[in-house]
Structure formats: C-alpha cells, structure tokens
Amino acid sequence: MSFKPTIYLKDKCPFCFKVRVAIIETGLGDDVIVKNFVPGDDQEAGFRETLAPKLEKVSFPAAEIEPGLFIADSDGIVAALAARAGKTPEDLPVLGHYLRGPFASMMNLYKENGELKKQLA
Ligand SMILES: N[C@@H](CCC(=O)N[C@@H](CS)C(=O)NCC(=O)O)C(=O)O
C-alpha cells in the first residue's frame, strides 16, 4: 500500500467523527493522512482551496481516497476505508454503536429543532 488516502476532517463535526471511528476501528491509522481543522483556524482556507476544484461542493469529511479520486460523503469514505482493511462497515461494532445511538439521536434532534424553528417563524 504505497498510496495513503488523505482525509480532511472538521473538528466537532458528527459526520467526521464517523470517519475517525472507522480509521481507529479498521486499524488504518498509519495508512491514512488525516488533515483536521478547527473552523476559523489557519488550516481551513488551504484545505478548502485544495478541495474546491475537486468536489462539486466542499463539505466535510472529504477525502482523496484513491489517487486523484476525491469524495465528500461520510458513508462513502467509511465504506472505502473498511474495504481497504478487507472489511465492511457492518464489521465495525463501535461505528455501529455510534451510528445507531448518538449519531441517530443528533440527526433526530437537528431535524426536530428545524421543524420547531419553522413553527415559531
Ligand atoms: N452528507 C454529508 C454531510 C456532511 C456535512 O453536512 N458536514 C458539514 C459539517 S458537520 C459541512 O461540511 N458543512 C459545510 C462546511 O463546513 O463547509 C456526509 O455524510 O458527509
């Protein structure tokens, strides 16, 4: 494995956390390059500049998953990392726990909050 995927992660992003868990649980930590930024820090603008010409829309997580192949979809990145480790996302129990638990709750709360705000408007 000479090519190392580069993974761009935004601090505190719940979608990026999926990818972080997948990196740890697949044991690929030494086989990927992680570029993490905190919104507003010195790194962010450079990462966005790198990604903008490669993606239809910049969002995080994003990855150069194969040479020249960029994706910005957390499930796609997780599936690609799992495959690289000879696994599927279903083989990663901590990831499953996060997706069914805290991640699902966050998505529900986000949706519910949006609906309540609409009702108040
Ligand atoms: N469907 C996307 C959603 C990712 C997403 O919404 N990420 C947010 C951060 S939590 C984002 O990139 N926002 C736009 C930005 O920061 O430019 C995925 O699963 O990767």
The ligand as an ORCA input file, in Angstrom:
! r2SCAN-3c Opt
* xyz 0 1
  N     -23.922     14.107      3.806
  C     -22.688     14.645      4.252
  C     -22.939     15.718      5.281
  C     -21.708     16.312      5.874
  C     -21.941     17.679      6.473
  O     -23.061     18.228      6.455
  N     -20.866     18.270      7.007
  C     -20.908     19.632      7.476
  C     -20.063     19.767      8.745
  S     -20.800     18.950     10.140
  C     -20.275     20.531      6.434
  O     -19.389     20.124      5.719
  N     -20.735     21.783      6.342
  C     -20.280     22.679      5.307
  C     -18.920     23.254      5.532
  O     -18.363     23.188      6.638
  O     -18.399     23.827      4.559
  C     -21.847     13.483      4.775
  O     -22.425     12.492      5.252
  O     -20.630     13.560      4.677
*
